[in-house]
Amino acid sequence: MSLTSTAHDLVLLASEGAEQHGGNHDSLNPYLTGGGAFVVLLLMLWVTTRLNRDR
């Protein structure tokens, strides 16, 4: 089994039933999701810089 045939089989397996579901959910707003992730990353950066002070 080659790498290309394995990749092709995985793509077919992943796309099975894609006609029914589509992959995107109506309640997921990309701006809200991205903004929330950005805020969480900024909070983690702030906490890291507060705890990483030289003493």
PQR file of N, CA, C, O and H, with PARSE charges and radii, in Angstrom:
ATOM      1  N   MET A   1       0.852  -1.179   0.000 -0.4000 1.5000
ATOM      2  CA  MET A   1       0.000   0.000   0.000 -0.0000 2.0000
ATOM      3  C   MET A   1       0.892   1.234   0.000  0.5500 1.7000
ATOM      4  O   MET A   1       1.759   1.386   0.861 -0.5500 1.4000
ATOM      5  N   SER A   2       0.675   2.104  -0.964 -0.4000 1.5000
ATOM      6  CA  SER A   2       1.510   3.287  -1.072 -0.0000 2.0000
ATOM      7  C   SER A   2       0.887   4.447  -0.301  0.5500 1.7000
ATOM      8  O   SER A   2      -0.268   4.395   0.123 -0.5500 1.4000
ATOM      9  H   SER A   2      -0.029   1.980  -1.663  0.4000 1.0000
ATOM     10  N   LEU A   3       1.683   5.479  -0.138 -0.4000 1.5000
ATOM     11  CA  LEU A   3       1.235   6.653   0.601 -0.0000 2.0000
ATOM     12  C   LEU A   3       0.076   7.355  -0.114  0.5500 1.7000
ATOM     13  O   LEU A   3      -0.861   7.826   0.531 -0.5500 1.4000
ATOM     14  H   LEU A   3       2.620   5.521  -0.482  0.4000 1.0000
ATOM     15  N   THR A   4       0.141   7.422  -1.431 -0.4000 1.5000
ATOM     16  CA  THR A   4      -0.920   8.113  -2.167 -0.0000 2.0000
ATOM     17  C   THR A   4      -2.243   7.355  -2.101  0.5500 1.7000
ATOM     18  O   THR A   4      -3.305   7.967  -1.983 -0.5500 1.4000
ATOM     19  H   THR A   4       0.902   7.039  -1.955  0.4000 1.0000
ATOM     20  N   SER A   5      -2.181   6.021  -2.178 -0.4000 1.5000
ATOM     21  CA  SER A   5      -3.438   5.270  -2.098 -0.0000 2.0000
ATOM     22  C   SER A   5      -4.015   5.323  -0.683  0.5500 1.7000
ATOM     23  O   SER A   5      -5.234   5.333  -0.513 -0.5500 1.4000
ATOM     24  H   SER A   5      -1.319   5.524  -2.274  0.4000 1.0000
ATOM     25  N   THR A   6      -3.150   5.357   0.332 -0.4000 1.5000
ATOM     26  CA  THR A   6      -3.623   5.489   1.709 -0.0000 2.0000
ATOM     27  C   THR A   6      -4.284   6.847   1.916  0.5500 1.7000
ATOM     28  O   THR A   6      -5.347   6.944   2.529 -0.5500 1.4000
ATOM     29  H   THR A   6      -2.159   5.349   0.194  0.4000 1.0000
ATOM     30  N   ALA A   7      -3.646   7.893   1.399 -0.4000 1.5000
ATOM     31  CA  ALA A   7      -4.219   9.229   1.522 -0.0000 2.0000
ATOM     32  C   ALA A   7      -5.559   9.311   0.797  0.5500 1.7000
ATOM     33  O   ALA A   7      -6.504   9.923   1.296 -0.5500 1.4000
ATOM     34  H   ALA A   7      -2.783   7.815   0.900  0.4000 1.0000
ATOM     35  N   HIS A   8      -5.637   8.699  -0.372 -0.4000 1.5000
ATOM     36  CA  HIS A   8      -6.885   8.705  -1.135 -0.0000 2.0000
ATOM     37  C   HIS A   8      -7.992   7.983  -0.363  0.5500 1.7000
ATOM     38  O   HIS A   8      -9.130   8.450  -0.321 -0.5500 1.4000
ATOM     39  H   HIS A   8      -4.870   8.203  -0.778  0.4000 1.0000
ATOM     40  N   ASP A   9      -7.656   6.849   0.242 -0.4000 1.5000
ATOM     41  CA  ASP A   9      -8.644   6.107   1.034 -0.0000 2.0000
ATOM     42  C   ASP A   9      -9.121   6.918   2.234  0.5500 1.7000
ATOM     43  O   ASP A   9     -10.303   6.891   2.575 -0.5500 1.4000
ATOM     44  H   ASP A   9      -6.732   6.470   0.207  0.4000 1.0000
ATOM     45  N   LEU A  10      -8.198   7.642   2.877 -0.4000 1.5000
ATOM     46  CA  LEU A  10      -8.585   8.467   4.031 -0.0000 2.0000
ATOM     47  C   LEU A  10      -9.468   9.637   3.617  0.5500 1.7000
ATOM     48  O   LEU A  10     -10.396  10.002   4.337 -0.5500 1.4000
ATOM     49  H   LEU A  10      -7.238   7.664   2.600  0.4000 1.0000
ATOM     50  N   VAL A  11      -9.184  10.220   2.467 -0.4000 1.5000
ATOM     51  CA  VAL A  11     -10.029  11.318   1.972 -0.0000 2.0000
ATOM     52  C   VAL A  11     -11.427  10.810   1.659  0.5500 1.7000
ATOM     53  O   VAL A  11     -12.412  11.476   1.978 -0.5500 1.4000
ATOM     54  H   VAL A  11      -8.430   9.923   1.882  0.4000 1.0000
ATOM     55  N   LEU A  12     -11.526   9.643   1.041 -0.4000 1.5000
ATOM     56  CA  LEU A  12     -12.837   9.068   0.755 -0.0000 2.0000
ATOM     57  C   LEU A  12     -13.595   8.748   2.035  0.5500 1.7000
ATOM     58  O   LEU A  12     -14.805   8.960   2.112 -0.5500 1.4000
ATOM     59  H   LEU A  12     -10.726   9.102   0.782  0.4000 1.0000
ATOM     60  N   LEU A  13     -12.894   8.242   3.036 -0.4000 1.5000
ATOM     61  CA  LEU A  13     -13.527   7.926   4.308 -0.0000 2.0000
ATOM     62  C   LEU A  13     -14.016   9.197   5.004  0.5500 1.7000
ATOM     63  O   LEU A  13     -15.106   9.214   5.576 -0.5500 1.4000
ATOM     64  H   LEU A  13     -11.911   8.069   2.974  0.4000 1.0000
ATOM     65  N   ALA A  14     -13.214  10.254   4.954 -0.4000 1.5000
ATOM     66  CA  ALA A  14     -13.591  11.507   5.609 -0.0000 2.0000
ATOM     67  C   ALA A  14     -14.750  12.196   4.895  0.5500 1.7000
ATOM     68  O   ALA A  14     -15.565  12.861   5.534 -0.5500 1.4000
ATOM     69  H   ALA A  14     -12.329  10.240   4.488  0.4000 1.0000
ATOM     70  N   SER A  15     -14.828  12.039   3.562 -0.4000 1.5000
ATOM     71  CA  SER A  15     -15.876  12.721   2.816 -0.0000 2.0000
ATOM     72  C   SER A  15     -17.166  11.923   2.748  0.5500 1.7000
ATOM     73  O   SER A  15     -18.152  12.390   2.179 -0.5500 1.4000
ATOM     74  H   SER A  15     -14.165  11.498   3.043  0.4000 1.0000
ATOM     75  N   GLU A  16     -17.174  10.730   3.318 -0.4000 1.5000
ATOM     76  CA  GLU A  16     -18.374   9.909   3.312 -0.0000 2.0000
ATOM     77  C   GLU A  16     -19.484  10.606   4.095  0.5500 1.7000
ATOM     78  O   GLU A  16     -19.288  10.950   5.261 -0.5500 1.4000
ATOM     79  H   GLU A  16     -16.373  10.350   3.780  0.4000 1.0000
ATOM     80  N   GLY A  17     -20.604  10.813   3.499 -0.4000 1.5000
ATOM     81  CA  GLY A  17     -21.716  11.471   4.166 -0.0000 2.0000
ATOM     82  C   GLY A  17     -21.603  12.979   4.196  0.5500 1.7000
ATOM     83  O   GLY A  17     -22.374  13.638   4.893 -0.5500 1.4000
ATOM     84  H   GLY A  17     -20.764  10.534   2.552  0.4000 1.0000
ATOM     85  N   ALA A  18     -20.661  13.543   3.458 -0.4000 1.5000
ATOM     86  CA  ALA A  18     -20.481  14.993   3.454 -0.0000 2.0000
ATOM     87  C   ALA A  18     -21.656  15.694   2.779  0.5500 1.7000
ATOM     88  O   ALA A  18     -21.922  16.864   3.051 -0.5500 1.4000
ATOM     89  H   ALA A  18     -20.034  13.007   2.892  0.4000 1.0000
ATOM     90  N   GLU A  19     -22.355  14.983   1.904 -0.4000 1.5000
ATOM     91  CA  GLU A  19     -23.503  15.598   1.242 -0.0000 2.0000
ATOM     92  C   GLU A  19     -24.617  15.889   2.242  0.5500 1.7000
ATOM     93  O   GLU A  19     -25.383  16.837   2.070 -0.5500 1.4000
ATOM     94  H   GLU A  19     -22.139  14.031   1.683  0.4000 1.0000
ATOM     95  N   GLN A  20     -24.702  15.073   3.280 -0.4000 1.5000
ATOM     96  CA  GLN A  20     -25.769  15.243   4.254 -0.0000 2.0000
ATOM     97  C   GLN A  20     -25.442  16.321   5.284  0.5500 1.7000
ATOM     98  O   GLN A  20     -26.319  17.089   5.679 -0.5500 1.4000
ATOM     99  H   GLN A  20     -24.079  14.303   3.420  0.4000 1.0000
ATOM    100  N   HIS A  21     -24.194  16.381   5.716 -0.4000 1.5000
ATOM    101  CA  HIS A  21     -23.856  17.244   6.843 -0.0000 2.0000
ATOM    102  C   HIS A  21     -23.214  18.564   6.435  0.5500 1.7000
ATOM    103  O   HIS A  21     -23.488  19.585   7.066 -0.5500 1.4000
ATOM    104  H   HIS A  21     -23.482  15.757   5.395  0.4000 1.0000
ATOM    105  N   GLY A  22     -22.398  18.584   5.439 -0.4000 1.5000
ATOM    106  CA  GLY A  22     -21.815  19.823   4.962 -0.0000 2.0000
ATOM    107  C   GLY A  22     -20.594  20.277   5.731  0.5500 1.7000
ATOM    108  O   GLY A  22     -19.754  20.968   5.154 -0.5500 1.4000
ATOM    109  H   GLY A  22     -22.176  17.755   4.926  0.4000 1.0000
ATOM    110  N   GLY A  23     -20.446  19.933   6.989 -0.4000 1.5000
ATOM    111  CA  GLY A  23     -19.259  20.270   7.741 -0.0000 2.0000
ATOM    112  C   GLY A  23     -19.351  21.541   8.543  0.5500 1.7000
ATOM    113  O   GLY A  23     -18.610  21.692   9.514 -0.5500 1.4000
ATOM    114  H   GLY A  23     -21.128  19.372   7.457  0.4000 1.0000
ATOM    115  N   ASN A  24     -20.222  22.466   8.187 -0.4000 1.5000
ATOM    116  CA  ASN A  24     -20.354  23.726   8.922 -0.0000 2.0000
ATOM    117  C   ASN A  24     -21.652  23.718   9.704  0.5500 1.7000
ATOM    118  O   ASN A  24     -22.702  23.331   9.192 -0.5500 1.4000
ATOM    119  H   ASN A  24     -20.824  22.344   7.398  0.4000 1.0000
ATOM    120  N   HIS A  25     -21.566  24.148  10.940 -0.4000 1.5000
ATOM    121  CA  HIS A  25     -22.756  24.209  11.781 -0.0000 2.0000
ATOM    122  C   HIS A  25     -23.256  25.644  11.790  0.5500 1.7000
ATOM    123  O   HIS A  25     -22.458  26.580  11.824 -0.5500 1.4000
ATOM    124  H   HIS A  25     -20.713  24.463  11.356  0.4000 1.0000
ATOM    125  N   ASP A  26     -24.564  25.822  11.760 -0.4000 1.5000
ATOM    126  CA  ASP A  26     -25.132  27.157  11.662 -0.0000 2.0000
ATOM    127  C   ASP A  26     -24.830  28.024  12.875  0.5500 1.7000
ATOM    128  O   ASP A  26     -24.744  29.246  12.755 -0.5500 1.4000
ATOM    129  H   ASP A  26     -25.213  25.062  11.733  0.4000 1.0000
ATOM    130  N   SER A  27     -24.666  27.401  14.052 -0.4000 1.5000
ATOM    131  CA  SER A  27     -24.482  28.204  15.253 -0.0000 2.0000
ATOM    132  C   SER A  27     -23.035  28.625  15.473  0.5500 1.7000
ATOM    133  O   SER A  27     -22.760  29.364  16.418 -0.5500 1.4000
ATOM    134  H   SER A  27     -24.736  26.409  14.149  0.4000 1.0000
ATOM    135  N   LEU A  28     -22.101  28.181  14.635 -0.4000 1.5000
ATOM    136  CA  LEU A  28     -20.700  28.553  14.792 -0.0000 2.0000
ATOM    137  C   LEU A  28     -20.405  29.818  13.999  0.5500 1.7000
ATOM    138  O   LEU A  28     -20.409  29.811  12.768 -0.5500 1.4000
ATOM    139  H   LEU A  28     -22.325  27.581  13.867  0.4000 1.0000
ATOM    140  N   ASN A  29     -20.151  30.892  14.715 -0.4000 1.5000
ATOM    141  CA  ASN A  29     -19.788  32.147  14.081 -0.0000 2.0000
ATOM    142  C   ASN A  29     -18.271  32.230  14.036  0.5500 1.7000
ATOM    143  O   ASN A  29     -17.636  32.214  15.090 -0.5500 1.4000
ATOM    144  H   ASN A  29     -20.147  30.898  15.715  0.4000 1.0000
ATOM    145  N   PRO A  30     -17.667  32.319  12.857 -0.5600 1.5000
ATOM    146  CA  PRO A  30     -16.199  32.317  12.781  0.2800 2.0000
ATOM    147  C   PRO A  30     -15.566  33.520  13.461  0.5500 1.7000
ATOM    148  O   PRO A  30     -14.469  33.404  14.006 -0.5500 1.4000
ATOM    149  N   TYR A  31     -16.227  34.674  13.443 -0.4000 1.5000
ATOM    150  CA  TYR A  31     -15.673  35.858  14.094 -0.0000 2.0000
ATOM    151  C   TYR A  31     -15.684  35.704  15.610  0.5500 1.7000
ATOM    152  O   TYR A  31     -14.734  36.101  16.285 -0.5500 1.4000
ATOM    153  H   TYR A  31     -17.118  34.768  13.000  0.4000 1.0000
ATOM    154  N   LEU A  32     -16.749  35.133  16.141 -0.4000 1.5000
ATOM    155  CA  LEU A  32     -16.834  34.908  17.580 -0.0000 2.0000
ATOM    156  C   LEU A  32     -15.829  33.837  18.018  0.5500 1.7000
ATOM    157  O   LEU A  32     -15.180  33.981  19.054 -0.5500 1.4000
ATOM    158  H   LEU A  32     -17.521  34.810  15.593  0.4000 1.0000
ATOM    159  N   THR A  33     -15.705  32.787  17.244 -0.4000 1.5000
ATOM    160  CA  THR A  33     -14.756  31.726  17.573 -0.0000 2.0000
ATOM    161  C   THR A  33     -13.320  32.250  17.520  0.5500 1.7000
ATOM    162  O   THR A  33     -12.535  31.998  18.434 -0.5500 1.4000
ATOM    163  H   THR A  33     -16.232  32.670  16.402  0.4000 1.0000
ATOM    164  N   GLY A  34     -12.980  32.966  16.474 -0.4000 1.5000
ATOM    165  CA  GLY A  34     -11.633  33.523  16.339 -0.0000 2.0000
ATOM    166  C   GLY A  34     -11.342  34.578  17.389  0.5500 1.7000
ATOM    167  O   GLY A  34     -10.240  34.628  17.936 -0.5500 1.4000
ATOM    168  H   GLY A  34     -13.618  33.171  15.732  0.4000 1.0000
ATOM    169  N   GLY A  35     -12.326  35.424  17.675 -0.4000 1.5000
ATOM    170  CA  GLY A  35     -12.149  36.441  18.707 -0.0000 2.0000
ATOM    171  C   GLY A  35     -11.977  35.826  20.079  0.5500 1.7000
ATOM    172  O   GLY A  35     -11.158  36.288  20.873 -0.5500 1.4000
ATOM    173  H   GLY A  35     -13.221  35.384  17.231  0.4000 1.0000
ATOM    174  N   GLY A  36     -12.745  34.786  20.364 -0.4000 1.5000
ATOM    175  CA  GLY A  36     -12.612  34.105  21.647 -0.0000 2.0000
ATOM    176  C   GLY A  36     -11.256  33.452  21.799  0.5500 1.7000
ATOM    177  O   GLY A  36     -10.651  33.509  22.869 -0.5500 1.4000
ATOM    178  H   GLY A  36     -13.411  34.410  19.719  0.4000 1.0000
ATOM    179  N   ALA A  37     -10.772  32.825  20.726 -0.4000 1.5000
ATOM    180  CA  ALA A  37      -9.442  32.201  20.761 -0.0000 2.0000
ATOM    181  C   ALA A  37      -8.364  33.256  20.949  0.5500 1.7000
ATOM    182  O   ALA A  37      -7.396  33.032  21.676 -0.5500 1.4000
ATOM    183  H   ALA A  37     -11.263  32.779  19.856  0.4000 1.0000
ATOM    184  N   PHE A  38      -8.519  34.396  20.305 -0.4000 1.5000
ATOM    185  CA  PHE A  38      -7.547  35.488  20.434 -0.0000 2.0000
ATOM    186  C   PHE A  38      -7.502  36.018  21.863  0.5500 1.7000
ATOM    187  O   PHE A  38      -6.425  36.269  22.404 -0.5500 1.4000
ATOM    188  H   PHE A  38      -9.305  34.579  19.714  0.4000 1.0000
ATOM    189  N   VAL A  39      -8.677  36.189  22.473 -0.4000 1.5000
ATOM    190  CA  VAL A  39      -8.738  36.668  23.852 -0.0000 2.0000
ATOM    191  C   VAL A  39      -8.106  35.655  24.807  0.5500 1.7000
ATOM    192  O   VAL A  39      -7.377  36.036  25.724 -0.5500 1.4000
ATOM    193  H   VAL A  39      -9.552  35.985  22.034  0.4000 1.0000
ATOM    194  N   VAL A  40      -8.380  34.389  24.598 -0.4000 1.5000
ATOM    195  CA  VAL A  40      -7.786  33.346  25.452 -0.0000 2.0000
ATOM    196  C   VAL A  40      -6.267  33.343  25.308  0.5500 1.7000
ATOM    197  O   VAL A  40      -5.557  33.219  26.306 -0.5500 1.4000
ATOM    198  H   VAL A  40      -8.972  34.080  23.854  0.4000 1.0000
ATOM    199  N   LEU A  41      -5.760  33.478  24.087 -0.4000 1.5000
ATOM    200  CA  LEU A  41      -4.312  33.511  23.888 -0.0000 2.0000
ATOM    201  C   LEU A  41      -3.684  34.737  24.528  0.5500 1.7000
ATOM    202  O   LEU A  41      -2.601  34.640  25.105 -0.5500 1.4000
ATOM    203  H   LEU A  41      -6.337  33.578  23.276  0.4000 1.0000
ATOM    204  N   LEU A  42      -4.339  35.891  24.440 -0.4000 1.5000
ATOM    205  CA  LEU A  42      -3.818  37.088  25.102 -0.0000 2.0000
ATOM    206  C   LEU A  42      -3.814  36.925  26.612  0.5500 1.7000
ATOM    207  O   LEU A  42      -2.871  37.358  27.274 -0.5500 1.4000
ATOM    208  H   LEU A  42      -5.219  35.970  23.972  0.4000 1.0000
ATOM    209  N   LEU A  43      -4.847  36.312  27.166 -0.4000 1.5000
ATOM    210  CA  LEU A  43      -4.894  36.062  28.608 -0.0000 2.0000
ATOM    211  C   LEU A  43      -3.771  35.118  29.028  0.5500 1.7000
ATOM    212  O   LEU A  43      -3.120  35.342  30.048 -0.5500 1.4000
ATOM    213  H   LEU A  43      -5.613  35.961  26.627  0.4000 1.0000
ATOM    214  N   MET A  44      -3.542  34.068  28.248 -0.4000 1.5000
ATOM    215  CA  MET A  44      -2.453  33.143  28.563 -0.0000 2.0000
ATOM    216  C   MET A  44      -1.096  33.833  28.475  0.5500 1.7000
ATOM    217  O   MET A  44      -0.217  33.564  29.293 -0.5500 1.4000
ATOM    218  H   MET A  44      -4.070  33.885  27.419  0.4000 1.0000
ATOM    219  N   LEU A  45      -0.910  34.722  27.490 -0.4000 1.5000
ATOM    220  CA  LEU A  45       0.327  35.475  27.369 -0.0000 2.0000
ATOM    221  C   LEU A  45       0.524  36.394  28.569  0.5500 1.7000
ATOM    222  O   LEU A  45       1.629  36.497  29.101 -0.5500 1.4000
ATOM    223  H   LEU A  45      -1.625  34.940  26.825  0.4000 1.0000
ATOM    224  N   TRP A  46      -0.539  37.054  28.991 -0.4000 1.5000
ATOM    225  CA  TRP A  46      -0.454  37.957  30.137 -0.0000 2.0000
ATOM    226  C   TRP A  46      -0.097  37.183  31.408  0.5500 1.7000
ATOM    227  O   TRP A  46       0.758  37.625  32.175 -0.5500 1.4000
ATOM    228  H   TRP A  46      -1.437  36.970  28.559  0.4000 1.0000
ATOM    229  N   VAL A  47      -0.739  36.039  31.642 -0.4000 1.5000
ATOM    230  CA  VAL A  47      -0.451  35.226  32.827 -0.0000 2.0000
ATOM    231  C   VAL A  47       0.994  34.735  32.785  0.5500 1.7000
ATOM    232  O   VAL A  47       1.680  34.744  33.807 -0.5500 1.4000
ATOM    233  H   VAL A  47      -1.434  35.680  31.019  0.4000 1.0000
ATOM    234  N   THR A  48       1.459  34.307  31.613 -0.4000 1.5000
ATOM    235  CA  THR A  48       2.829  33.811  31.483 -0.0000 2.0000
ATOM    236  C   THR A  48       3.839  34.909  31.792  0.5500 1.7000
ATOM    237  O   THR A  48       4.827  34.664  32.484 -0.5500 1.4000
ATOM    238  H   THR A  48       0.902  34.300  30.783  0.4000 1.0000
ATOM    239  N   THR A  49       3.601  36.117  31.284 -0.4000 1.5000
ATOM    240  CA  THR A  49       4.539  37.197  31.539 -0.0000 2.0000
ATOM    241  C   THR A  49       4.503  37.648  32.991  0.5500 1.7000
ATOM    242  O   THR A  49       5.523  38.101  33.511 -0.5500 1.4000
ATOM    243  H   THR A  49       2.798  36.316  30.721  0.4000 1.0000
ATOM    244  N   ARG A  50       3.381  37.540  33.650 -0.4000 1.5000
ATOM    245  CA  ARG A  50       3.301  37.915  35.076 -0.0000 2.0000
ATOM    246  C   ARG A  50       4.052  36.904  35.945  0.5500 1.7000
ATOM    247  O   ARG A  50       4.685  37.288  36.928 -0.5500 1.4000
ATOM    248  H   ARG A  50       2.553  37.172  33.227  0.4000 1.0000
ATOM    249  N   LEU A  51       3.990  35.628  35.596 -0.4000 1.5000
ATOM    250  CA  LEU A  51       4.606  34.590  36.406 -0.0000 2.0000
ATOM    251  C   LEU A  51       6.076  34.368  36.071  0.5500 1.7000
ATOM    252  O   LEU A  51       6.772  33.654  36.794 -0.5500 1.4000
ATOM    253  H   LEU A  51       3.475  35.316  34.797  0.4000 1.0000
ATOM    254  N   ASN A  52       6.554  34.964  34.996 -0.4000 1.5000
ATOM    255  CA  ASN A  52       7.908  34.701  34.527 -0.0000 2.0000
ATOM    256  C   ASN A  52       8.850  35.880  34.821  0.5500 1.7000
ATOM    257  O   ASN A  52       9.784  36.122  34.056 -0.5500 1.4000
ATOM    258  H   ASN A  52       5.990  35.544  34.409  0.4000 1.0000
ATOM    259  N   ARG A  53       8.623  36.594  35.886 -0.4000 1.5000
ATOM    260  CA  ARG A  53       9.492  37.726  36.218 -0.0000 2.0000
ATOM    261  C   ARG A  53      10.737  37.234  36.928  0.5500 1.7000
ATOM    262  O   ARG A  53      10.687  36.304  37.733 -0.5500 1.4000
ATOM    263  H   ARG A  53       7.864  36.398  36.507  0.4000 1.0000
ATOM    264  N   ASP A  54      11.842  37.864  36.622 -0.4000 1.5000
ATOM    265  CA  ASP A  54      13.086  37.534  37.313 -0.0000 2.0000
ATOM    266  C   ASP A  54      13.033  38.083  38.725  0.5500 1.7000
ATOM    267  O   ASP A  54      12.609  39.213  38.965 -0.5500 1.4000
ATOM    268  H   ASP A  54      11.883  38.619  35.968  0.4000 1.0000
ATOM    269  N   ARG A  55      13.473  37.253  39.642 -0.4000 1.5000
ATOM    270  CA  ARG A  55      13.412  37.693  41.051 -0.0000 2.0000
ATOM    271  C   ARG A  55      14.783  37.923  41.592  0.5500 1.7000
ATOM    272  O   ARG A  55      14.933  38.296  42.756 -0.5500 1.4000
ATOM    273  H   ARG A  55      13.818  36.335  39.447  0.4000 1.0000
TER
END
